[in-house]
C-alpha cells in the first residue's frame, strides 16, 4: 500500500487551502466551451469532504433559483483552479446532509466571524493538505 | 520483434487524472525486471551453439552421455520474476537458473512462459524490464483470483434469489430445482451449476489500456481492475485483440 500512497503523493496538489465542512467557499473550475477554456465559479456551502489521498473530494451545495444544486469537486483535479473561503461556518457534524431537507432561512449555518485560516504553507508532506485545523 | 509480455506483481489500485480532468481508475503493477531463464525454440538449429547438445545422465553404470537436444516445437521465453535465495531453492531449479546466470544457487518464485510467434530476440540470461512494453497500447493480464471458499450459487453463478416473502420458506438463497422430470427423468444433469468452491482460478482480463509505464521504478499502470489480491503474481501480455 505504501507504493500507492507514494505514487498518489506525487500527483497531489500541495497548495489546497484549508477549509472545513460548513464553510462557504467559492470554487473555480475550468470548463471548456467549444474551443475556449474559462473558469466557472460556484459558490456554496461545503457539506461533505470525503476520500483520502488523491481521491479526496468535497461536496458544495447552494440554492439556485429555488432548487438545491450540489457539485462534487475532486480536490486534486487539474481542473480545479481555486478555492476561496468566503466565510467560516460553525457546525457540529462532518456531513451536512440535513441541509437537503431545509429551505430558506433554515439552511443558514452559524458563522465564525473575525477569524481566518492560517493559510501558510499548508504542505505537511504526505498528510492530506485539505485537512481543516 | 518486440517482447509481447512480462511478469509482474499487483500492487494495488489508485486513480490518475488525465489532462482534461477526467479520472482514470488504474491498477499499479510492479512489472519486471524478469530474467530470461530459457528460450524455447521450434527447431534445434535455432538454439545457441553450445546448447544444441544436452548432457544426459543414464545412471551410475552407463554414465553421462551427450545427445542431440530435442526442440520445444514452439517459440517462447521462460521468464523468472522475484529472486529466491539459494537456501530456499531446490537443486534442479538452481541448476536451471544457473545457466541463466543466477548466482549462488538461487532461483525465482514466479516462472512463466510468454509465447512468441517467431524466434525471440532476447537471449538466456537477459533481463526484461517494463520498458519492453513501450509502445503497446493494450495488454491482457492473467492472474489468480482471490479465494472465496465454499460459496453459494448466487455468488458463484449469479443465480437469482428467491422471494423474501410471499410464502418462501427458508430457502431464500437456495439453488432451487435441479432435476428433470417425466420422459427426460435422468436425475440432475451433469455439470449443473451448484454451490462449491469459488475463486483461486486463473483468469485473464483482456484489453486493458496501458495508462503509464514508469521504467525507472518498474511500474505499469493499466486501466481497470486485474484478478487477485495486491501482491498477487500476474502475467502481462500484449493484448491478443490488438491488430498487428
Interface residues (C-beta under 8 A of the other chain):
Chain A: X1 X3 X4 X7 X8 X11 X30 X32 X53 X54 X55 X74 X76 X77 X78 X79
Chain B: X11 X12 X13 X14 X15 X16 X17 X19 X20 X21 X23 X28 X30 X219 X230
